[in-house]
Each structure stands twice: as C-alpha cells, then as structure tokens.
Amino acid sequence: MRIGKVKESILKRSVLRQLHNHSEKGSPAPGEDAGVLFMPEFMPEFTQGFSGKNGVAMAVNPVEGWTFAAKRAVYGAVNSMLAAGAAPKAISLSILMPEEAEEKQLKALIKEIDSLCMQENILVLSGHTAVSPYVSTLILSVTAMGSTTENRKDITANKGSITRNKESILVSKESIADSKGNTKQIAVGNADLDLVVAGTVGREGAAMLAAEYAKRLEERYAPSYVEAAKHLFDDGSMTAVEDILQEKEVVSVHDVREGGIFAALWEMAAAANVGLSIDLKNIPIKQHTIEVCEYFNLNPYMLRSGGTLLLACANGARIVEQLQKAGVAAAVIGQTTSGNDRLIRYDDEARFLEPPKMDEYYKVQVDISEICK
C-alpha cells in the first residue's frame, strides 16, 4: 500500500465494512473528523456550561516525527473537535520513541504540549510513554475528547446522515438569510453551498520542510525568509473562532490535514454526495508556502495543511467577514453543486479533482536521522 492515509476504497472495504458495533449516531464514515457517543448521565463537570443531551466526541490524530510534534498534536486535536461541532476538553497521549531518542527531547516535547494545552484550555488526561525497537522516529498518537449537546450544532450527525442516506441528501432543511437578507430554505449537505477556507493551505507541510531543510533552502532564499517560513504553523488552532463555527449558516466543517486542501475537498464532497466548483485562485495561501513548494517541486494544494478548516456555508461571504475580523485568513473558494462533477477552475481552464493521493510532504526524501537530532 502507498505511504500515508490508505485509499478511500481500502478504507471502506477493509476497515469500515469490518465494523459492526455502532453507536446510535451510526457507523464511522469517510470524511468524518470525529465520532460522537451520547450519554444521558454523562459527568456534569465535563460539560459544564452546556445543557441538554450530553455527548462525547472522540478523534485520533497521529503525529510522526519530532518536527513541530507538540503543535501538530494539540492543534490537530483541537481542530478535529471543532470540526465535529464539539467543545475541546482533553487529550490522551501515546508516545513511542526509538532507542536513540534522548530524555531531553521527551522533556521538551511534554513541556510544549503542556504549554499549548494550557493555552487552549484543555487537559492532558492520560498517556503511555515507551521506547520501542519497532519505530525509527517519534510516533505520537493523540486521542482528542470533547463535549457536545443538543444545543450545539451537531455537524457530525449531519455529515453522517448524508453519507448513509444516499437515496436522499435532502436530510433536513433550515431557513437561512442570504447575503441580500432574503430567507431561503437550504438542505443540509445539499448543493449551492459556499465553500470557505479558514486559514491558509499547505502551511503545516511548508513549515516542517523549512525547519528540516533550512540549510538547503538558504542556498536560494535569505535566512530571514526561511526563518519566517518555519513560523507558518504557529497559529494552528481555531479555538478563537469557535463561536463563528457554530453560526447557523455553517452547515459542515472539515479539518484540512494530510493530503492538503484537495484531499479535504474530495472527502467533504464524497461524504455529502455532491459536486464541486472551485476557483483555484481564491484559495488562501502564503507566498512562503509557494516558495518552499517550488524549491521541492511540490503541489501546495496537496500538502498537509494542519490548522486550516474547510467550511460549507449558506452565506460564505458573511462567515468570511467574521473570520477576517477575528484575524483568520479566509475566503470563499467555490460552491457545492448537484451531480458528481468536482471541478477545479483556473481562469478559463477546468480540470476534474482526483481522489486523494499521497501527501506531497512524503515526496521529499526525509533524512530521519537529521529530524531526530
């Protein structure tokens, strides 16, 4: 099998179809960032500040390698919860290290995780730490936990019902005011929704490459430019805009990570059984990301983009305005459409979006011994 996430066909055939014990919300499905288990008498302190039917959202986020491991772990955990419509509460860690790892590396990793968790107001609930002869670099597995109630937008439930109800994607209708103030009925998961990117694409992968290959990049770019590229991933959590993600116009949210924005677009469209029309020029991306990708001959739209979210909205312009006021780069990049055509447009040219491929980061021959230093 290829490096990275398994193909969607393999995921469906060899993983999802083998699972038969499901929650009342249904079975896991491609494109979902978390699962939700509802518990009538869940611990009140865990869902303090909420009322109604309490539930627990859970997601697993693997991190490989030492580069920005703490940020990738915590930001990934937080964003997977926000994408599922849940309030992030805690994480649980599993840390496997190679024999050559040093204690100071572990100590620095935990200190940064602790600092980030305090910043995001989440707990480190439990963990397992070991040195393993079966790994050649850090393998950090993060289980994220969050709380959801009937009063919060249940994005995961909407996506799941769309995925498992192929006969009719008109799952539920809501009255939404459009940009002109007119009220219209929209179908959750239906066509004619605006697609919004919150954050810039490719920043996680570009920052990692800038950190791992700084000396090579400095042969072409000024050291200050390379240093700035290393900080592309500094603001990788969307906790500050959690309230905006709960706006009525926001129908669905997806965490953009491995495979980049192209993979996220495919996963969201496949989950909702809709088509896409995307304007490539509207996708927010920083020049530092473009330059790093050009150096390594990579496609920045297929490069890991942790810290960025993809939103399907009834009124994308209003959501973009709110995100920008909160200091988050955002843009309407296209719309969902009826049918199954998923088109990427650039000026007068158009091509079909392909199923997710191996993340562009893996194309660079990473020297593991260098990363582990």
Secondary structure as the mmCIF struct_conf table of DSSP 4:
data_model
#
loop_
_struct_conf.conf_type_id
_struct_conf.id
_struct_conf.beg_label_comp_id
_struct_conf.beg_label_asym_id
_struct_conf.beg_label_seq_id
_struct_conf.end_label_comp_id
_struct_conf.end_label_asym_id
_struct_conf.end_label_seq_id
BEND BEND1 ILE A 3 LYS A 5
HELX_LH_PP_P HELX_LH_PP_P1 VAL A 6 LYS A 7
HELX_RH_AL_P HELX_RH_AL_P1 GLU A 8 ILE A 10
HELX_RH_PI_P HELX_RH_PI_P1 LEU A 11 VAL A 15
HELX_RH_3T_P HELX_RH_3T_P1 LEU A 16 GLN A 18
STRN STRN1 SER A 23 SER A 23
TURN_TY1_P TURN_TY1_P1 GLU A 24 LYS A 25
STRN STRN2 GLY A 26 GLY A 26
TURN_TY1_P TURN_TY1_P2 PRO A 30 GLY A 31
BEND BEND2 ASP A 33 ASP A 33
STRN STRN3 GLY A 35 PHE A 38
TURN_TY1_P TURN_TY1_P3 PRO A 40 GLU A 41
TURN_TY1_P TURN_TY1_P4 PRO A 44 GLY A 49
BEND BEND3 GLY A 52 LYS A 53
STRN STRN4 GLY A 55 GLU A 64
BEND BEND4 GLY A 65 TRP A 66
TURN_TY1_P TURN_TY1_P5 THR A 67 PHE A 68
HELX_RH_AL_P HELX_RH_AL_P2 ALA A 69 ALA A 83
TURN_TY1_P TURN_TY1_P6 ALA A 84 GLY A 85
STRN STRN5 ALA A 87 MET A 97
TURN_TY1_P TURN_TY1_P7 GLU A 99 GLU A 100
HELX_RH_AL_P HELX_RH_AL_P3 GLU A 103 GLU A 120
TURN_TY1_P TURN_TY1_P8 ASN A 121 ASN A 121
STRN STRN6 LEU A 123 VAL A 131
TURN_TY1_P TURN_TY1_P9 PRO A 133 TYR A 134
BEND BEND5 SER A 136 THR A 137
STRN STRN7 ILE A 139 THR A 148
TURN_TY1_P TURN_TY1_P10 GLU A 150 ASN A 151
BEND BEND6 ARG A 152 ARG A 152
HELX_RH_AL_P HELX_RH_AL_P4 ILE A 155 THR A 163
TURN_TY1_P TURN_TY1_P11 ARG A 164 ARG A 164
TURN_TY1_P TURN_TY1_P12 LYS A 166 GLU A 167
STRN STRN8 LYS A 173 ALA A 177
TURN_TY1_P TURN_TY1_P13 SER A 179 LYS A 180
BEND BEND7 GLY A 181 GLY A 181
STRN STRN9 THR A 183 ALA A 187
TURN_TY1_P TURN_TY1_P14 VAL A 188 GLY A 189
BEND BEND8 ALA A 191 ASP A 192
STRN STRN10 ASP A 194 ALA A 198
BEND BEND9 GLY A 199 GLY A 199
TURN_TY1_P TURN_TY1_P15 VAL A 201 GLY A 202
HELX_RH_AL_P HELX_RH_AL_P5 ARG A 203 GLU A 212
TURN_TY1_P TURN_TY1_P16 TYR A 213 TYR A 213
HELX_RH_AL_P HELX_RH_AL_P6 ALA A 214 LEU A 217
TURN_TY1_P TURN_TY1_P17 GLU A 218 ARG A 220
BEND BEND10 TYR A 221 TYR A 221
HELX_RH_AL_P HELX_RH_AL_P7 PRO A 223 LYS A 230
TURN_TY1_P TURN_TY1_P18 HIS A 231 PHE A 233
BEND BEND11 ASP A 234 ASP A 235
HELX_RH_3T_P HELX_RH_3T_P2 THR A 239 VAL A 241
HELX_RH_AL_P HELX_RH_AL_P8 GLU A 242 LEU A 245
TURN_TY1_P TURN_TY1_P19 GLN A 246 GLN A 246
BEND BEND12 GLU A 247 GLU A 247
TURN_TY1_P TURN_TY1_P20 LYS A 248 GLU A 249
STRN STRN11 VAL A 250 VAL A 256
TURN_TY1_P TURN_TY1_P21 GLU A 258 GLY A 259
HELX_RH_AL_P HELX_RH_AL_P9 GLY A 260 ALA A 272
TURN_TY1_P TURN_TY1_P22 ASN A 273 ASN A 273
STRN STRN12 GLY A 275 ASP A 279
HELX_RH_3T_P HELX_RH_3T_P3 LEU A 280 ASN A 282
BEND BEND13 ILE A 283 ILE A 283
HELX_RH_AL_P HELX_RH_AL_P10 GLN A 287 PHE A 296
TURN_TY1_P TURN_TY1_P23 ASN A 297 ASN A 297
HELX_RH_3T_P HELX_RH_3T_P4 PRO A 300 MET A 302
BEND BEND14 LEU A 303 LEU A 303
TURN_TY1_P TURN_TY1_P24 GLY A 306 GLY A 307
STRN STRN13 THR A 308 CYS A 313
BEND BEND15 ALA A 314 ASN A 315
HELX_RH_AL_P HELX_RH_AL_P11 GLY A 316 LYS A 325
TURN_TY1_P TURN_TY1_P25 ALA A 326 GLY A 327
STRN STRN14 ALA A 330 THR A 337
BEND BEND16 SER A 338 ASN A 340
STRN STRN15 ARG A 342 TYR A 346
TURN_TY1_P TURN_TY1_P26 ASP A 347 ASP A 348
STRN STRN16 GLU A 349 PHE A 352
HELX_LH_PP_P HELX_LH_PP_P2 LEU A 353 PRO A 356
HELX_RH_3T_P HELX_RH_3T_P5 GLU A 360 LYS A 363
BEND BEND17 VAL A 364 VAL A 364
HELX_RH_AL_P HELX_RH_AL_P12 ILE A 368 ILE A 371
TURN_TY1_P TURN_TY1_P27 CYS A 372 CYS A 372
#
